Structures are given as C-alpha cells and as structure tokens.
Amino acid sequence: MRILTAMILLFVLSGPTQAAPCETRLFTFEVEDQFENDHTHRELLGTISVLVWADRKASEWSGDWGEMLSEALQGQIAAGDVQVRGWAHTRGAPFFIKGRIRKNFPKDPEHWSFLDWGGDFESEYETEEDHVNVFVFDREGCLVARESGQEIDPQVLARIVRAAQDVLVEEAGGDVPGEIHPGRPNDG
C-alpha cells in the first residue's frame, strides 16, 4: 500500500504532463450555412468545437447526436467554451434542389449548420459513410477526438463529452467551467 501511495504522490508532484503533438489540425475552409451565410475555420478557433458530420443516409441520426451533445455540454456552451455544430455532407446535390435541402435544417438562426457543397470535410478527414461522425477540436484547432455511430450510443457520447471536458480541465487546472459540482457552491 505504501508503494502505491508513493507512486501516486510521485506522479502528482511530477507536475503536468507534456501535451502530445498535434497530428491532425482543423483545415482551412469557407462554406455556407442553411441561411446562405458564409463561415470559415476561424470561427472554430478559440473554442472547443464539436463537429457533427453526416452524409445523406446518416442525416436521420445527426439531429439526435447534436441535441444530445448540446444537452450534455450545455454548461460549457453557455460559458462560451464549447460549440456544437452540424456539418452536412451535401456534395453532389444539384443546384436546383439546394433550396429544398436548406429547408430541412433548423429555422432558428442560432442553430446553423455548415453545408459542405464541395465535400471538403470528407476529403480532408477520414469519415465513415452512413454514420454520424463526430470530431472534437481544441481551441487551437487540434483534433483531440473522433467517434462515429448511427443511433445514439451512450458510451460513444460519453467519450466525446469527456474529450471536450478534458481539454477544459487541462486549461482550468482541474475544474470544468460551467460544470455543477454536488456539495460545492457553483461559481460558474
């Protein structure tokens, strides 16, 4: 028991660990949303960004993923630390049905999604067809997690939320901003 205690103490006293080098970065892009507003990669920098990518077949599940992630991260979203955005793979859609496609997205301007008419995201990152693909980028645009699934899988959802919160914990030195801690006053 003393050896285990000593090892834990040594680990704690050794200070913070070095962050792993960033192997995959957020790519440079310019796309529009369902309201025909332009967006770039710069809007994702400075926050932890959770991008929910879906192709046509996976679109039936993408709204559920977006809602569940937004609900699970609501404190961090309210604090401005995290954003959850949909990224729709719309490459190959004929110009004459673009308006119809836009109408399938939320009407609330706060719930805009990236519409990727050129298929740039899919070209840049490995995605799994017919699945919702979720990518978590840190504030500097480094990919820290990626998962995929069809219907909501609580374990996968938990891993995504944990990845976003781990970035916040690292930044905050131990507490997740906006998280409520039972038995402690909430400062956020």
C-alpha positions in Angstrom: 0.0 0.0 0.0 2.9 2.4 0.8 4.4 1.7 -2.6 1.1 2.6 -4.4 0.7 5.8 -2.3 4.3 6.8 -3.0 3.8 6.2 -6.7 0.6 8.4 -6.7 2.4 11.1 -4.8 5.4 11.0 -7.2 3.0 11.3 -10.2 1.1 14.2 -8.6 4.3 16.0 -7.6 6.0 15.5 -11.0 3.8 18.3 -12.5 1.8 18.5 -15.6 2.5 16.1 -18.4 3.6 17.3 -21.8 0.7 17.5 -24.3 1.0 15.2 -27.3 1.9 16.9 -30.5 -1.0 17.8 -32.8 -1.2 15.2 -35.5 -4.3 16.5 -37.2 -5.3 20.1 -37.5 -8.5 21.8 -38.5 -8.3 22.6 -42.2 -8.8 26.0 -43.8 -12.3 26.3 -45.3 -15.0 28.6 -46.4 -18.6 27.2 -46.5 -22.1 28.5 -46.0 -25.0 27.6 -43.7 -28.6 26.9 -44.4 -29.3 30.7 -44.4 -26.6 31.3 -47.0 -24.3 33.0 -44.6 -20.6 32.4 -45.1 -18.4 30.7 -42.4 -14.7 29.9 -42.1 -12.4 27.8 -40.0 -11.6 31.0 -38.0 -15.0 30.8 -36.2 -14.0 27.5 -34.7 -10.7 28.6 -33.2 -10.8 29.9 -29.7 -13.4 27.5 -28.6 -13.6 23.7 -28.3 -15.5 22.7 -31.4 -17.6 19.6 -31.6 -18.5 19.0 -35.3 -21.2 16.5 -36.1 -20.7 15.4 -39.7 -23.3 13.4 -41.6 -23.9 12.3 -45.1 -27.4 11.9 -46.5 -28.0 8.4 -45.1 -26.8 9.4 -41.6 -28.8 12.6 -41.5 -31.7 10.8 -39.8 -29.5 10.4 -36.7 -27.4 13.6 -36.8 -30.0 15.8 -35.2 -30.2 13.4 -32.2 -26.4 13.5 -31.8 -26.3 17.3 -32.0 -29.1 17.6 -29.4 -27.6 15.1 -27.0 -24.1 16.6 -27.2 -25.6 20.1 -26.8 -27.5 19.0 -23.7 -24.5 17.1 -22.2 -22.3 20.2 -22.7 -24.8 22.9 -22.0 -22.9 24.5 -19.2 -19.7 24.7 -21.3 -21.7 26.0 -24.3 -23.4 28.7 -22.1 -19.9 29.7 -20.8 -18.7 30.2 -24.4 -16.1 27.5 -24.1 -17.7 24.9 -26.4 -19.7 25.0 -29.6 -21.5 22.1 -31.2 -22.1 22.5 -35.0 -23.6 20.3 -37.6 -21.6 19.7 -40.8 -23.7 18.3 -43.6 -22.1 16.5 -46.5 -24.1 17.9 -49.4 -21.6 17.3 -52.2 -23.2 16.3 -55.4 -26.5 17.9 -54.8 -27.8 19.6 -58.0 -28.1 23.4 -57.8 -31.8 23.3 -58.3 -32.5 21.3 -55.1 -30.2 23.3 -52.8 -33.1 25.4 -51.6 -35.1 22.3 -50.7 -32.0 20.9 -48.8 -31.7 24.1 -46.8 -35.3 23.9 -45.7 -34.5 20.5 -44.0 -32.3 22.3 -41.4 -33.3 24.2 -38.3 -35.1 27.5 -38.9 -33.5 29.1 -35.8 -30.5 31.2 -36.8 -28.7 30.2 -33.6 -28.8 26.5 -34.8 -27.0 27.0 -38.1 -25.0 24.1 -39.7 -22.2 24.0 -42.2 -23.4 23.0 -45.6 -20.4 21.4 -47.5 -21.4 21.5 -51.2 -17.9 20.7 -52.2 -17.3 17.7 -49.9 -14.2 19.4 -48.4 -14.6 17.9 -45.0 -14.8 14.4 -46.3 -11.8 15.0 -48.5 -9.8 16.3 -45.5 -10.7 13.8 -42.8 -11.5 10.1 -42.8 -15.2 9.7 -42.4 -17.4 6.6 -42.1 -20.2 6.6 -44.6 -23.8 6.1 -43.4 -22.7 7.0 -39.9 -22.7 10.2 -37.9 -19.0 11.2 -37.4 -18.2 13.5 -34.5 -14.9 15.4 -34.4 -13.6 17.4 -31.3 -11.1 20.1 -31.9 -9.4 22.1 -29.2 -9.1 25.9 -29.2 -6.1 25.9 -31.4 -7.7 23.6 -34.0 -6.0 20.4 -33.0 -8.2 17.2 -33.4 -8.4 15.6 -29.9 -11.1 13.0 -30.5 -13.2 11.4 -33.2 -16.1 8.9 -33.0 -18.8 7.6 -35.2 -22.1 5.8 -34.9 -25.6 5.6 -36.2 -28.2 5.7 -33.4 -27.1 7.3 -30.2 -24.7 5.1 -28.2 -24.3 6.4 -24.6 -20.7 5.1 -24.3 -19.6 6.9 -27.5 -21.5 10.0 -26.4 -19.7 9.9 -23.1 -16.3 9.6 -24.7 -17.0 12.7 -26.9 -18.2 14.7 -23.9 -15.2 13.5 -21.9 -12.8 14.6 -24.7 -14.2 18.1 -24.7 -14.2 18.4 -21.0 -10.7 17.0 -20.7 -9.5 20.0 -22.8 -11.3 22.3 -20.4 -9.9 20.5 -17.3 -6.4 20.8 -18.6 -6.9 24.5 -19.3 -8.6 25.2 -16.0 -6.2 23.2 -13.8 -8.8 20.7 -12.6 -12.3 22.1 -12.9 -14.6 22.1 -15.9 -16.0 25.7 -16.3 -19.8 25.7 -16.1 -20.0 22.2 -14.5 -22.0 21.9 -11.4 -20.3 20.0 -8.5 -22.7 18.5 -6.0 -21.9 19.6 -2.4 -19.8 22.6 -3.6 -21.0 26.1 -4.4 -21.2 26.6 -8.2 -19.1 29.5 -9.3 -19.9 29.3 -13.0 
